[in-house]
């Protein structure tokens, strides 16, 4: 059987963590490969990790064809939708996938805008690109629009080490978005310092932003409901980060106390 591995597709989905890879390998060795690998023509589009493990250990597997795609972009959209539907995928991963889908759909809009809207009737109707708002992307990713905004900031400014820390769950999306505003050297140093150092860096950035933010004269209750919800969600995210930081500090103090025989 001729199976082609497209490196772009293979790396399109985040790799498994060492623990996840070990669990999958143990399952395949114990139970075999029960789920079929999916091919588009001869290209593997689903099951890259299973294929690698099965090949390494000579574990039998079966394949099924999905020839409903016209292009590699169609395959990517299908892979994204698969990932968005999985419960095990983190908020950060779902947000990244949804943003990738937005990019693909936006690229497909360009030919339509350039070549298809020629008649006066077409031009009289405003054309709205699909997934044109952050809210639409957020709904697909099952996260808040604020989280999508934070992921976009991480994409633009985060050092690779900080991105890896978010993927590994060492730091929350909201905290990572704050750390990403620091110089790259400071980001790398915070990651090297571990979870506690990352949380402290995020807290310092939040405090600096809070100190420089002008105070509002009006009560938040006068804001539109959408703005109130966004503000409350932001506050909840900050409180969660603060609680996580305090819990970490508490655990460190407990360990120090235990080491001193207390």
RATAPE-V194090 format. One record per residue. N is the residue number from 0. SS is DSSP state (a for helix, b for strand, c for the rest). OMEGA is omega in whole degrees, 0 to 359 (* if undefined). Layout:
# RATAPE-V194090
N,SS,OMEGA  N,SS,OMEGA
This chain:
# RATAPE-V194090
0,c,181  1,c,179  2,c,180  3,b,177  4,c,176  5,c,185  6,a,179  7,a,178  8,a,181  9,a,182  10,c,183  11,c,177  12,c,181  13,c,179  14,c,177  15,c,171  16,c,178  17,a,180  18,a,179  19,a,179  20,a,179  21,a,180  22,a,179  23,a,180  24,a,179  25,a,180  26,a,181  27,a,179  28,a,183  29,a,188  30,a,184  31,c,180  32,c,185  33,c,183  34,c,184  35,c,171  36,b,184  37,b,181  38,b,166  39,b,192  40,c,176  41,c,183  42,b,178  43,b,181  44,b,176  45,b,179  46,c,183  47,a,180  48,a,178  49,a,180  50,a,181  51,a,182  52,a,180  53,a,179  54,a,181  55,a,185  56,a,180  57,c,178  58,c,180  59,c,177  60,c,177  61,c,181  62,b,172  63,b,181  64,b,170  65,c,184  66,c,183  67,c,184  68,c,178  69,c,184  70,c,178  71,a,177  72,a,176  73,a,179  74,a,180  75,a,178  76,a,178  77,a,178  78,a,179  79,a,180  80,a,176  81,a,181  82,a,181  83,a,182  84,c,184  85,c,181  86,c,185  87,c,182  88,c,183  89,c,177  90,a,181  91,a,180  92,a,179  93,a,179  94,a,178  95,a,181  96,a,180  97,a,178  98,a,176  99,a,178  100,a,178  101,a,180  102,a,180  103,a,181  104,a,179  105,a,179  106,a,180  107,a,181  108,a,186  109,a,178  110,a,180  111,a,180  112,a,185  113,a,190  114,a,189  115,a,182  116,c,186  117,c,185  118,c,178  119,a,179  120,a,178  121,a,184  122,a,180  123,a,180  124,c,180  125,c,180  126,c,179  127,c,180  128,c,177  129,c,179  130,c,186  131,c,183  132,c,178  133,a,180  134,a,178  135,a,178  136,a,181  137,a,179  138,a,180  139,a,181  140,a,182  141,c,175  142,c,179  143,c,176  144,a,178  145,a,178  146,a,177  147,a,178  148,a,179  149,a,178  150,a,177  151,a,178  152,a,178  153,a,178  154,a,186  155,a,193  156,a,186  157,c,172  158,c,179  159,a,180  160,a,179  161,a,177  162,a,178  163,a,180  164,a,178  165,a,180  166,a,181  167,c,179  168,c,180  169,c,182  170,c,180  171,c,179  172,a,183  173,a,179  174,a,180  175,a,178  176,a,176  177,a,180  178,a,181  179,c,178  180,c,179  181,c,173  182,c,185  183,a,180  184,a,179  185,a,176  186,a,181  187,a,179  188,a,179  189,a,178  190,a,180  191,a,180  192,c,177  193,c,187  194,a,182  195,a,180  196,a,178  197,a,180  198,a,178  199,a,179  200,a,179  201,a,181  202,a,179  203,a,178  204,a,180  205,a,181  206,a,178  207,a,178  208,a,181  209,a,182  210,a,182  211,a,182  212,c,178  213,c,180  214,c,179  215,c,178  216,c,185  217,c,176  218,c,180  219,a,181  220,a,179  221,a,180  222,c,174  223,c,181  224,a,181  225,a,180  226,a,178  227,a,180  228,a,179  229,a,180  230,a,179  231,a,178  232,a,178  233,a,179  234,a,179  235,a,179  236,a,179  237,a,179  238,a,177  239,a,178  240,a,180  241,a,179  242,a,180  243,a,179  244,a,180  245,a,179  246,a,178  247,a,179  248,a,179  249,a,180  250,a,178  251,a,179  252,a,178  253,a,181  254,a,178  255,a,180  256,a,179  257,a,180  258,a,179  259,c,177  260,c,182  261,c,*
